[in-house]
Amino acid sequence: MYEKIIILDFGGQYAHLIANRIRRQNVLAEIWDISTPLEKFKDEKIKGIIMSGGPQSVFAKDSPKCDKKIFDLGLPILGICYGHQFITHSLGGKVIPGKKGEFGRAEVIHNKEFPLFKDVPEKSIFWMNHVDEVEIPAPGFIVCAQTEHCQNAAFYHPDKNIFSTQFHLEVTHSEFGTKVFENFLKICGVARDWTMEKFLEEEKKKIKEQVGEKNVFLFVSGGVDSTVSFMLLTEILGPKRVKGLFVDTGLMRKGEVDFVGTEIRKLGADLTILEEGERFLSNLQNIYDPEQKREVIGHTFLDVQRDFFTKHDLHENWLLAQGTIYPDTIETGGTAHADKIKTHHNRAPEVQKLIDEGKIIEPIKELYKDEVRALGELLGLPKELVWRHPFPGPGLGVRILCNEEELSITKDELLDDKISAFTLQKNKKPFIVLPIKSVGVQGDFRTYRHPAILTGIDKSKPLEELEKHATNLINHYAKINRGLVLLDKNFSGEIKEVQLHKKSITTDRVKILQTADDIVSRTLQEMNLYEKVWQFPTVLIPISFNKTGEETIILRPIDSIDAMSASVGKLPWDFFAKIAAGILQEEKISAVFLDVTSKPPGTIEWE
Ligand code: XMP
């Protein structure tokens, strides 16, 4: 068997991401719970330990801990974020509660002597996501990196081979994270013999065992996750035992149903298309809360499934498969210590019940998006399917924001805490905080806060700067979690009044968003930019300005590899100008904005 690295899961989103990074270097990484007895570590195949980040504070009463004797095993250890603080706290250093925290990009300046930083430039960008900080490192540790706000950003104990960094090495936006891991693996001296081909072989065995004599039934969405799951199962079990069902939820992109039907059938798989748009939309009437919307969509999916089972008498001999990937499970609070960010429909309570009963099979649940694509290529799927932008299961349903009460705010009104439009100030310049909320993620916790319009924006500036500006503002004001730039508008002059409309999801609103989304997709293709971004949600919010129109569109171009962290897709301004002008031609649109928030502190989707 393989030599390996153990990742100790201190909670949050990170342990699996670290494992993913290590596996990419062809080294087996296993995630172990922090309560694992020390005896288990005394295995000659184990060559090193990584302590992950986590949402807790070492000061919390029930803060996650592992056996401190782990530091005496003689294995190289690398602590990251919470791991960094846990090492300090356990070995006699001092951790203090931070005031504001540090989220997003940070410039790390390191001392060349640090063995983990071999071949890493002296200054480089890493991602930070913490509140507490190390004031005094534990005895014997040598400090070897700083950022502007963090003096003890990395240190190591030369005799004990213990290394630790406050910044995250595993998120893709940390420029040299991979290099640092590579250096750590060299220090561990672990063999590099784990590959995706071997993962596939092992997965095939597992699936055959789990499925036994049963057949499998799977909802296909056209996205890469469900397509790869479907084709993997079809390859292992044959098309007669695997039934794909494409549900047209009425919340699909324009032209999606035809495209998916044609492409998948070409591959020889068994696919049925069900038109259920009316049912979904009628269930969503008068539903305003984002979590409730997800639940309604999830339940409707299950109802459709149940009806299908009943009609075809599939109850006993069938299992339900899902194309769940790893980020879907952790962001729902799936791992031991993760905070709940939002509920994915494939973790709705009824689905969870089926999972608990062993009736669900999730063949790619341990993979990240990039690995799913690698697997798709290994299975020989066409590029058009493997390299599509991801699209969430609940579809446009999570991109149409709803609101229950009408509201109008003028520039002269100072509103209460709840809806603080026009009230925040920076350098004496007020900026407008929209009276609607969207989901974000900060320090592993879910936030539900307002977006702010950045004012005085010079559109010749690189988007990186605007993204930085948004991060600063969000780190400064607890009320907001996104920064927006106004691209184009259907009114003249400044924003003097903001109207919030009472709206749930309706056929009309779906059509408006489909049209805007289609303009974005077509322009991306026409301008050869489709592959320059990882994903590009368009979002509809029931807000208008200066009494023009009823809706506003947000453009959310994303640059990411695995959706765990993301920055704004750096597309040219002329592209944004072109789509904004196109979208404004549509009826009811008041303005078009660009979301310039990274993840964290924003999430990719608005809900
Ligand atoms: P967030 O918004 O959490 O999104 O940064 C991360 C990735 O997950 C997708 N996403 C979903 N996919 N069901 C899905 O199947 C969902 O409910 C859901 N919510 C977000 C999102 O599009 C992005 O790729």
Boltz pocket constraint, residues with backbone or C-beta under 6 A from the ligand:
constraints:
  - pocket:
      binder: B
      contacts: [[A, 294], [A, 327], [A, 328], [A, 331], [A, 343], [A, 344], [A, 345], [A, 346], [A, 390], [A, 391], [A, 392], [A, 393], [A, 394], [A, 398], [A, 535], [A, 563], [A, 599], [A, 602], [A, 603], [A, 604], [A, 605], [A, 606], [A, 607]]
      max_distance: 6.0
